[in-house]
């Protein structure tokens, strides 16, 4: 009996076991279709939230490795078309990113005025609703020691729906609108085009599969993401492990070489890294988000969860309608930009699966930095002035 207990304890304390059993169960659940709808990779997140509720944890490195694998792969795949799409729609992406964050901040401010909840708690809800760690950090800094716990409580309550809400939005909206995805994809690909980089010489491949190129992009991305830019109010802005490797991947994917050294990667390798990275990120984020969620919800009341959900839903719909009717963006560019404006990496993974094209990442990458800066400033404003 003691041997079995020791064996069981060794298994459930193994991070490798936790990661892969969550992934296995998550894919099993994600593949279940109900009336033609399936949660897909988001099933991994749902399982991770449950495991997190019961006290299972993994090292922070799991989430970090996951995010750099995912965004680095997305960047390298989307790189050849990114700058063409960005040049064509740059003003729209900047404006849309701002609209999404401003509408979310306005919703937060209105909830404070109507309900009377503490501004620090509301700022935590807002940063969690948009799953923004930089926004969370800015809110904590602005709140000081007295308000840090309130910010953390709000963030923890809003974070799970902040992830799941955007994932479901990009998956369900095309079904609700009854969009012909094949036709939409053809039009999107035709509009995006492919930049052809002419090079007549012979390129040298350091690694035929592209592992060297991939590792170089990630390393460069970590450097870019670590650069801190000061903002008003004493906060700083950095692209972090989400934005840095994405930008590096886009640039390296765009140019494809350094001199006669090839920087191209095998697409199958990148697709594998992209999927594996996404599940690692979802597991890390889900385990963290599930810790204490039920207890906090019971203690603070369900209305806080509703407030957080509103801060997720309203900016999405505001962004969608503005992009569709004012900016006239295509559905794929619209949803990609919403993922970026909501700073939602999991939703981008779902959108790639739904649209069956990695090129939607170009809109995500164009909108993401604008939203990241805006939410940091908005969280500070909410705490300091409301």
C-alpha positions, -999 to +999 in steps of 0.1 A: +000+000+000+028+024+009+045+016-024+013+025-043+008+057-024+044+067-031+040+059-068+008+079-070+023+109-052+053+107-075+031+107-106+008+135-096+038+157-085+055+152-119+052+183-140+056+162-172+027+140-162+005+171-153+013+188-187+006+158-209-024+144-191-041+178-193-032+180-229-046+145-236-079+151-218-082+186-233-079+174-268-104+146-260-129+172-248-120+197-275-129+172-302-165+167-289-189+184-313-223+197-301-245+209-329-215+213-351-196+234-325-164+222-308-141+241-284-110+226-301-077+235-285-095+256-259-105+223-243-069+222-230-076+255-212-108+243-197-092+212-183-062+232-170-086+255-152-102+225-134-067+211-125-057+245-112-088+247-090-077+215-074-042+228-067-021+214-095+007+237-107+037+237-131+067+259-133+064+293-150+088+281-177+061+259-192+039+289-200+069+309-211+083+283-235+048+278-248+042+314-257+076+319-274+071+287-294+036+297-305+042+334-314+076+327-329+061+301-352+032+324-361+056+352-369+078+331-392+048+317-411+031+350-415+062+371-421+062+370-460+028+387-461+028+408-430+043+441-443+021+441-474-010+438-453+002+462-426+010+489-452-024+485-467-044+487-434-020+503-410-042+532-400-072+509-396-053+486-372-040+515-351-075+530-348-091+496-341-067+488-314-074+521-297-112+517-301-112+483-284-092+495-254-111+528-251-144+510-252-132+485-225-119+513-203-152+533-208-172+501-197-149+498-167-154+535-158-192+532-162-193+501-139-174+520-112-198+549-114-229+528-113-219+500-089-195+520-067-168+493-066-133+503-058-112+516-088-083+492-080-106+462-080-122+475-113-087+480-129-079+444-119-111+432-136-103+452-167-067+438-170-080+403-165-109+408-190-082+415-216-058+389-202-031+416-200-002+410-177+014+444-184-020+460-177-022+440-144+013+451-134+005+488-142-027+487-122-008+472-092+019+498-094-007+526-095-027+511-067+003+508-043+004+485-014-031+494-002-048+483-034-025+455-047-048+428-033-079+443-049-062+444-082-051+408-079-086+397-069-102+414-099-076+400-123-081+365-110-119+367-114-120+382-149-091+363-164-107+329-172-136+344-191-112+369-207-095+339-223-126+317-231-148+346-242-125+358-271-119+321-281-156+315-284-162+348-301-139+341-330-151+306-333-189+312-331-192+345-350-185+330-385-211+303-377-237+328-365-231+349-397-232+318-418-200+328-436-188+307-465-153+302-451-138+288-483-149+318-503-138+342-475-104+326-474-100+329-512-108+366-511-085+371-481-056+353-498-061+372-530-062+405-512-031+396-491-010+383-519+026+371-514+057+393-515+082+377-538+117+382-528+140+376-558+174+362-551+194+346-579+223+332-559+225+300-540+215+302-503+234+283-476+212+263-451+228+259-417+200+236-407+176+222-434+147+219-410+151+254-398+159+248-361+188+273-362+166+299-378+138+293-353+161+295-323+177+327-337+143+343-341+133+334-305+165+346-290+163+379-309+126+382-299+134+378-262+159+406-265+134+428-282+107+419-257+130+428-228+135+464-239+115+487-215+101+520-227+090+545-200+054+557-201+037+586-183+030+579-146+061+559-139+051+527-157+071+510-184+061+493-216+077+463-232+066+437-258+075+409-234+076+372-244+044+376-263+053+405-286+091+402-289+093+368-305+063+376-327+080+408-341+113+390-346+096+361-364+077+385-387+109+403-396+130+371-402+101+355-420+098+386-442+134+388-453+141+351-454+179+354-454+210+372-441+233+376-471+236+341-485+225+324-453+189+311-455+165+319-427+136+299-440+121+272-419+102+240-428+065+249-425+056+215-410+081+222-382+066+256-376+031+242-375+041+216-350+058+242-328+028+265-331+004+239-319+026+225-291+035+260-279-002+269-278-011+240-256+018+246-232+007+283-229-029+273-223-019+248-196+003+273-178-023+301-180-052+278-172-036+263-141-028+298-128-063+311-136-080+282-119-063+287-086-087+302-060-112+312-087-142+294-071-133+306-036-128+342-047-160+342-067-179+329-036-163+355-014-166+385-036-199+377-053-210+367-088-216+403-099-178+409-101-176+380-126-204+396-146-186+430-146-154+413-159-174+395-186-189+428-197-154+443-200-145+414-223-177+412-244-184+449-251-149+458-265-151+428-288-184+438-303-175+474-304-143+465-323-161+441-347-188+466-357-164+494-360-141+473-382-169+460-403-189+492-410-165+520-405-132+505-416-146+480-441-121+453-431-126+418-443-139+393-417-105+376-414-086+409-409-114+420-386-112+389-363-074+389-364-073+425-353-098+418-326-075+391-312-047+416-312-068+444-297-079+420-269-043+409-265-055+373-267-030+348-279-053+317-273-079+333-295-054+338-323-046+300-321-083+293-324-088+318-353-059+302-373-077+268-368-111+283-378-099+302-409-073+276-419-047+303-427-018+316-406-021+349-424-047+362-400-017+367-376-007+398-397-037+417-384-031+404-348+005+415-350-004+450-363-030+457-336-013+440-306+014+466-298-011+495-299-035+477-276-006+467-252+004+504-247-032+516-245-042+491-218-012+499-196-021+536-198-059+529-193-053+508-161-032+536-146-058+561-155-086+540-139-068+536-106-055+572-103-085+592-115-116+572-108 
